[in-house]
Amino acid sequence: MKIEDIEKKSLEYAKTATPSCVFGDFDKYAIADAFEHGANWRINSVWHEVSEEPERNRIYLAQLGDSAFDTFYDSKNWVNFSRGINIQRWAYVEDLLPNKQEEFI
């Protein structure tokens, strides 16, 4: 995920959020809510619907059923493969790892 994506989503969220102000200072509960919303968005942003086929020759983590996970490298005939092992959603492993190249200040 690129820093530009995070900035774009934060601006989108800011348009819908209604932080409360107490004497000119942000309410700590509004800040906590915004942090929680951002963290949940980041976690969920990497997951793909099963209807979207992963690129060939890339490692991805797949959720199988309700609670099992496994990694795969390549899946020929995606429709039959994903149905056969009951893939619910998937994410590229590299998208699940922290990005050490960009530091947030």
N, C-alpha and C positions, 0 to 999 in steps of 0.2 A: 504494500500500500504506500502510495506516495503522500508526501506532506500536503500537496495541493488537494488531494482527495479529502484529507481530514479537515483542512481549512474550509473547503466547499461545504461539507456536511455540517460543520459547526455553524456556519452562517445560515444554512437551511434550518437547523434546529433553533437558532436564536430568533428567527422570524416567528416560530410557533410557540416558543417558551414565553412565559410571563413571570420573570423573576420579581419577587417582592423586594421593595427597598424599605429600610428602616433608617430614618434620619440620614439619608444619603449613602448608607452602606448596604451592600448586598446582604440579604438574609442568608445565614449559613445553611439553612435547609434548602434554599434555592440553588446554592452552589453545589451542595451534596447531590441534589436531584440531577443537575446538569452533568456532574461527573459520572454518576451512575448511568445516565442515559448514553453518554459518550462511550463508556466502557462496554456496555451491552451492544451498542451499534458496532463497535470495532470487532467484538467477538463474532457477531452474527454476519458481518459483511463479507467474510471469506467463504461462507458456505454457498454451494450451488445446488439448484434444484436438480433432481434426477433426470429431468427432461433435457438438461444441458449436458452434452457429451464432453468429457475431459479430453484435452489434447493428447495425442499419442506421445509415448515416450516421456511422460512426466509422472512423477510419483504423487499419488493423492491418497488421502485418508477418506474412507467411506464409512458411513454409519449403516450398519446392517440391522434391520428391524428397529426395536426400541432402545436397545442398550449395548449392542456389540459394535466394535470398530475394528477395521483392518486396513492395511495399506496395500496398494496395488500400483503397478508400474504401467501396464498397458492393458487395454480391454478391447479386443476385437469384437465386432458385432455388439455394440453397447446396449442396445435395447434388450436383447436376449440375456446378455450377461447381467445387467442391472436388475432385471426382473427375477432371474434365476437365483440370485443370492439376496434378494430383497433390499437393495440399496435404497435408503431414504433420502440421503443427501451426501455431498462429498465436498472436499476442499483440498487444494494443492498443499502439500506439506510445507513448501517454502513460504506460503502465505500465513501459516500458523506460527512460524518462528519469528522472534523479534528481529527488527531491522536494526542492525548495529551500525549501519553507515550514517544514519541521520539521527542527530541528537535533538531533542526538544528542549527549549529553554523556557 
